[in-house]
């Protein structure tokens, strides 16, 4: 019984953090759900209009990946705000809450902000999924991308002393991961040298996996196994960095 309670205690802590920073805020500011969906849906609209619907599949895939990157990395901005402005992190540091529990609780609150947008985009992408067999893959990509981006956002923000720095760096990383790589377009559009570089970027593989399950042609040298391997390596790598190298307690 005691071991069971010890197991569920971090989950309870995560739920409380998510409730405090997510649900309570949404109850007072429900329009946050709309504001957080502006970027991915605006790009989806522009690409749909410009291409006359020709590249709707790529636009949907890119918008979903972009939304996941945005909601994950924005965790870094929130943590910087709570740490530098509200000093909330000091309270958690002095409590039994671990750094990963704190990070996951805030990551859950970010998902709450983006949940309606993610559900709509996921439903729109699922329309083009070529087989029901691929639906678990869609869910897996959403979870892996969210986890890796949240861990990255937490790690980056822990080394930032000022909110302005956090906003600038997170915005820059967002562009590097969600706009410049082949997320909204095919890898084949890049020069061959840049194609190989793009394979080191996790969002490239998230987009390629989604393209694969909706029937868009993917490079012959790429496979689902490669895509999942890269994403899992990024998730594990940044979770370890968030646990070991993130600045949780100030010296």
One Martini backbone bead per residue (centre of mass of N, CA, C, O) as a GRO file, in nm:
protein
  251
    1UNK     BB    1   0.059   0.063  -0.021
    2UNK     BB    2   0.301   0.253   0.007
    3UNK     BB    3   0.415   0.212  -0.281
    4UNK     BB    4   0.159   0.314  -0.425
    5UNK     BB    5   0.161   0.601  -0.305
    6UNK     BB    6   0.447   0.673  -0.412
    7UNK     BB    7   0.370   0.646  -0.714
    8UNK     BB    8   0.117   0.862  -0.711
    9UNK     BB    9   0.236   1.129  -0.602
   10UNK     BB   10   0.358   1.258  -0.864
   11UNK     BB   11   0.086   1.260  -1.016
   12UNK     BB   12  -0.053   1.451  -0.819
   13UNK     BB   13   0.144   1.684  -0.855
   14UNK     BB   14   0.098   1.725  -1.158
   15UNK     BB   15  -0.207   1.783  -1.140
   16UNK     BB   16  -0.182   2.036  -0.962
   17UNK     BB   17  -0.003   2.203  -1.150
   18UNK     BB   18  -0.197   2.194  -1.394
   19UNK     BB   19  -0.433   2.329  -1.246
   20UNK     BB   20  -0.296   2.596  -1.159
   21UNK     BB   21  -0.168   2.669  -1.466
   22UNK     BB   22  -0.436   2.592  -1.639
   23UNK     BB   23  -0.740   2.575  -1.546
   24UNK     BB   24  -0.754   2.841  -1.385
   25UNK     BB   25  -0.679   3.021  -1.626
   26UNK     BB   26  -0.912   2.928  -1.822
   27UNK     BB   27  -1.147   3.024  -1.642
   28UNK     BB   28  -1.048   3.336  -1.678
   29UNK     BB   29  -0.910   3.268  -1.994
   30UNK     BB   30  -1.060   3.128  -2.261
   31UNK     BB   31  -0.915   3.283  -2.507
   32UNK     BB   32  -0.645   3.123  -2.504
   33UNK     BB   33  -0.740   2.901  -2.701
   34UNK     BB   34  -0.738   3.091  -2.949
   35UNK     BB   35  -0.454   3.224  -2.944
   36UNK     BB   36  -0.290   2.942  -2.956
   37UNK     BB   37  -0.418   2.879  -3.266
   38UNK     BB   38  -0.323   3.089  -3.476
   39UNK     BB   39  -0.062   2.992  -3.617
   40UNK     BB   40  -0.138   2.712  -3.747
   41UNK     BB   41  -0.408   2.815  -3.888
   42UNK     BB   42  -0.289   3.044  -4.058
   43UNK     BB   43  -0.097   2.870  -4.230
   44UNK     BB   44  -0.309   2.680  -4.336
   45UNK     BB   45  -0.473   2.896  -4.486
   46UNK     BB   46  -0.253   3.008  -4.671
   47UNK     BB   47  -0.173   2.739  -4.812
   48UNK     BB   48  -0.453   2.673  -4.919
   49UNK     BB   49  -0.490   2.925  -5.095
   50UNK     BB   50  -0.225   2.927  -5.265
   51UNK     BB   51  -0.275   2.604  -5.361
   52UNK     BB   52  -0.581   2.529  -5.393
   53UNK     BB   53  -0.551   2.251  -5.213
   54UNK     BB   54  -0.300   2.077  -5.315
   55UNK     BB   55  -0.140   2.097  -5.006
   56UNK     BB   56  -0.318   1.997  -4.761
   57UNK     BB   57  -0.154   1.770  -4.630
   58UNK     BB   58   0.107   1.932  -4.567
   59UNK     BB   59  -0.036   2.156  -4.408
   60UNK     BB   60  -0.146   1.974  -4.179
   61UNK     BB   61   0.116   1.851  -4.085
   62UNK     BB   62   0.264   2.119  -4.026
   63UNK     BB   63   0.055   2.231  -3.820
   64UNK     BB   64   0.080   2.005  -3.612
   65UNK     BB   65   0.382   2.029  -3.559
   66UNK     BB   66   0.382   2.330  -3.486
   67UNK     BB   67   0.196   2.304  -3.241
   68UNK     BB   68   0.377   2.111  -3.077
   69UNK     BB   69   0.620   2.295  -3.064
   70UNK     BB   70   0.483   2.540  -2.934
   71UNK     BB   71   0.368   2.397  -2.673
   72UNK     BB   72   0.641   2.290  -2.576
   73UNK     BB   73   0.827   2.551  -2.576
   74UNK     BB   74   0.637   2.737  -2.398
   75UNK     BB   75   0.729   2.619  -2.134
   76UNK     BB   76   0.983   2.798  -2.112
   77UNK     BB   77   0.835   3.067  -2.072
   78UNK     BB   78   0.676   2.992  -1.819
   79UNK     BB   79   0.914   2.917  -1.639
   80UNK     BB   80   1.053   3.193  -1.654
   81UNK     BB   81   0.819   3.350  -1.533
   82UNK     BB   82   0.793   3.195  -1.262
   83UNK     BB   83   1.095   3.242  -1.180
   84UNK     BB   84   1.134   3.570  -1.225
   85UNK     BB   85   0.845   3.693  -1.133
   86UNK     BB   86   0.694   3.486  -0.912
   87UNK     BB   87   0.878   3.261  -0.767
   88UNK     BB   88   0.760   2.962  -0.780
   89UNK     BB   89   1.002   2.770  -0.801
   90UNK     BB   90   1.103   2.805  -0.507
   91UNK     BB   91   0.869   2.647  -0.384
   92UNK     BB   92   0.930   2.372  -0.528
   93UNK     BB   93   1.224   2.335  -0.439
   94UNK     BB   94   1.133   2.326  -0.119
   95UNK     BB   95   0.994   2.077  -0.206
   96UNK     BB   96   0.916   1.737  -0.304
   97UNK     BB   97   0.950   1.836  -0.585
   98UNK     BB   98   1.056   1.757  -0.885
   99UNK     BB   99   1.171   1.858  -1.184
  100UNK     BB  100   1.000   1.659  -1.360
  101UNK     BB  101   0.728   1.710  -1.229
  102UNK     BB  102   0.720   2.009  -1.291
  103UNK     BB  103   0.746   1.985  -1.596
  104UNK     BB  104   0.498   1.796  -1.650
  105UNK     BB  105   0.284   1.978  -1.529
  106UNK     BB  106   0.332   2.216  -1.729
  107UNK     BB  107   0.294   2.049  -1.987
  108UNK     BB  108  -0.003   1.982  -1.934
  109UNK     BB  109  -0.102   2.276  -1.938
  110UNK     BB  110  -0.025   2.324  -2.237
  111UNK     BB  111  -0.217   2.111  -2.353
  112UNK     BB  112  -0.475   2.249  -2.257
  113UNK     BB  113  -0.445   2.498  -2.440
  114UNK     BB  114  -0.411   2.302  -2.717
  115UNK     BB  115  -0.637   2.083  -2.739
  116UNK     BB  116  -0.843   2.182  -2.951
  117UNK     BB  117  -0.639   2.219  -3.182
  118UNK     BB  118  -0.525   1.928  -3.179
  119UNK     BB  119  -0.792   1.782  -3.233
  120UNK     BB  120  -0.855   1.913  -3.503
  121UNK     BB  121  -0.592   1.845  -3.653
  122UNK     BB  122  -0.602   1.537  -3.603
  123UNK     BB  123  -0.874   1.493  -3.747
  124UNK     BB  124  -0.781   1.603  -4.024
  125UNK     BB  125  -0.550   1.402  -4.064
  126UNK     BB  126  -0.719   1.131  -4.027
  127UNK     BB  127  -0.871   1.150  -4.299
  128UNK     BB  128  -0.586   1.070  -4.462
  129UNK     BB  129  -0.556   0.807  -4.344
  130UNK     BB  130  -0.501   0.490  -4.497
  131UNK     BB  131  -0.512   0.347  -4.199
  132UNK     BB  132  -0.606   0.228  -3.894
  133UNK     BB  133  -0.319   0.124  -3.818
  134UNK     BB  134  -0.201   0.439  -3.801
  135UNK     BB  135  -0.326   0.574  -3.546
  136UNK     BB  136  -0.112   0.507  -3.326
  137UNK     BB  137   0.108   0.671  -3.472
  138UNK     BB  138  -0.021   0.946  -3.438
  139UNK     BB  139  -0.016   0.943  -3.130
  140UNK     BB  140   0.290   0.894  -3.094
  141UNK     BB  141   0.387   1.156  -3.233
  142UNK     BB  142   0.253   1.353  -3.046
  143UNK     BB  143   0.396   1.258  -2.783
  144UNK     BB  144   0.695   1.278  -2.874
  145UNK     BB  145   0.698   1.575  -2.957
  146UNK     BB  146   0.598   1.694  -2.693
  147UNK     BB  147   0.821   1.577  -2.508
  148UNK     BB  148   1.073   1.696  -2.651
  149UNK     BB  149   0.986   1.999  -2.645
  150UNK     BB  150   0.947   2.025  -2.339
  151UNK     BB  151   1.234   1.946  -2.256
  152UNK     BB  152   1.372   2.169  -2.417
  153UNK     BB  153   1.230   2.412  -2.283
  154UNK     BB  154   1.327   2.353  -1.994
  155UNK     BB  155   1.631   2.353  -2.042
  156UNK     BB  156   1.660   2.638  -2.161
  157UNK     BB  157   1.515   2.806  -1.932
  158UNK     BB  158   1.714   2.726  -1.692
  159UNK     BB  159   1.950   2.926  -1.839
  160UNK     BB  160   1.760   3.176  -1.787
  161UNK     BB  161   1.745   3.507  -1.633
  162UNK     BB  162   1.547   3.626  -1.859
  163UNK     BB  163   1.254   3.671  -2.021
  164UNK     BB  164   1.355   3.789  -2.289
  165UNK     BB  165   1.545   3.557  -2.360
  166UNK     BB  166   1.332   3.336  -2.371
  167UNK     BB  167   1.156   3.452  -2.598
  168UNK     BB  168   1.376   3.470  -2.818
  169UNK     BB  169   1.483   3.176  -2.816
  170UNK     BB  170   1.215   3.024  -2.852
  171UNK     BB  171   1.140   3.159  -3.121
  172UNK     BB  172   1.389   3.064  -3.276
  173UNK     BB  173   1.353   2.757  -3.233
  174UNK     BB  174   1.077   2.741  -3.364
  175UNK     BB  175   1.174   2.813  -3.650
  176UNK     BB  176   1.396   2.590  -3.677
  177UNK     BB  177   1.173   2.346  -3.632
  178UNK     BB  178   0.890   2.458  -3.802
  179UNK     BB  179   0.998   2.615  -4.078
  180UNK     BB  180   1.275   2.536  -4.216
  181UNK     BB  181   1.211   2.264  -4.227
  182UNK     BB  182   1.048   1.975  -4.366
  183UNK     BB  183   0.719   2.030  -4.273
  184UNK     BB  184   0.554   2.189  -4.519
  185UNK     BB  185   0.754   2.018  -4.696
  186UNK     BB  186   0.948   1.853  -4.902
  187UNK     BB  187   1.262   1.720  -4.898
  188UNK     BB  188   1.312   1.736  -5.217
  189UNK     BB  189   1.340   2.060  -5.218
  190UNK     BB  190   1.614   2.009  -5.126
  191UNK     BB  191   1.922   1.993  -5.120
  192UNK     BB  192   2.112   1.724  -5.064
  193UNK     BB  193   2.282   1.842  -4.828
  194UNK     BB  194   2.025   1.943  -4.664
  195UNK     BB  195   1.883   1.676  -4.625
  196UNK     BB  196   2.086   1.550  -4.423
  197UNK     BB  197   2.058   1.772  -4.211
  198UNK     BB  198   1.744   1.740  -4.161
  199UNK     BB  199   1.774   1.448  -4.020
  200UNK     BB  200   1.865   1.593  -3.735
  201UNK     BB  201   1.567   1.680  -3.719
  202UNK     BB  202   1.282   1.590  -3.556
  203UNK     BB  203   1.052   1.729  -3.732
  204UNK     BB  204   1.111   1.582  -3.992
  205UNK     BB  205   1.015   1.299  -3.887
  206UNK     BB  206   0.734   1.375  -3.800
  207UNK     BB  207   0.643   1.460  -4.084
  208UNK     BB  208   0.715   1.197  -4.239
  209UNK     BB  209   0.529   1.009  -4.084
  210UNK     BB  210   0.269   1.159  -4.154
  211UNK     BB  211   0.303   1.137  -4.459
  212UNK     BB  212   0.302   0.829  -4.473
  213UNK     BB  213   0.007   0.775  -4.340
  214UNK     BB  214  -0.129   0.968  -4.587
  215UNK     BB  215   0.040   0.900  -4.873
  216UNK     BB  216   0.301   1.046  -4.891
  217UNK     BB  217   0.586   1.077  -5.039
  218UNK     BB  218   0.896   0.931  -4.949
  219UNK     BB  219   1.204   0.869  -4.901
  220UNK     BB  220   1.392   0.584  -4.967
  221UNK     BB  221   1.614   0.628  -4.724
  222UNK     BB  222   1.357   0.622  -4.558
  223UNK     BB  223   1.196   0.533  -4.235
  224UNK     BB  224   1.013   0.456  -3.964
  225UNK     BB  225   1.251   0.361  -3.792
  226UNK     BB  226   1.417   0.617  -3.816
  227UNK     BB  227   1.211   0.819  -3.710
  228UNK     BB  228   1.165   0.690  -3.426
  229UNK     BB  229   1.457   0.688  -3.332
  230UNK     BB  230   1.506   0.992  -3.332
  231UNK     BB  231   1.273   1.073  -3.141
  232UNK     BB  232   1.358   0.897  -2.898
  233UNK     BB  233   1.637   1.020  -2.860
  234UNK     BB  234   1.535   1.306  -2.799
  235UNK     BB  235   1.364   1.242  -2.556
  236UNK     BB  236   1.582   1.112  -2.380
  237UNK     BB  237   1.796   1.335  -2.398
  238UNK     BB  238   1.615   1.575  -2.277
  239UNK     BB  239   1.538   1.435  -2.017
  240UNK     BB  240   1.826   1.411  -1.911
  241UNK     BB  241   1.895   1.710  -1.924
  242UNK     BB  242   1.658   1.803  -1.741
  243UNK     BB  243   1.768   1.634  -1.494
  244UNK     BB  244   2.094   1.702  -1.497
  245UNK     BB  245   2.137   2.013  -1.646
  246UNK     BB  246   1.930   2.160  -1.516
  247UNK     BB  247   1.837   2.456  -1.347
  248UNK     BB  248   1.683   2.418  -1.035
  249UNK     BB  249   1.903   2.508  -0.830
  250UNK     BB  250   2.023   2.772  -0.678
  251UNK     BB  251   2.344   2.879  -0.564
   0.00000   0.00000   0.00000
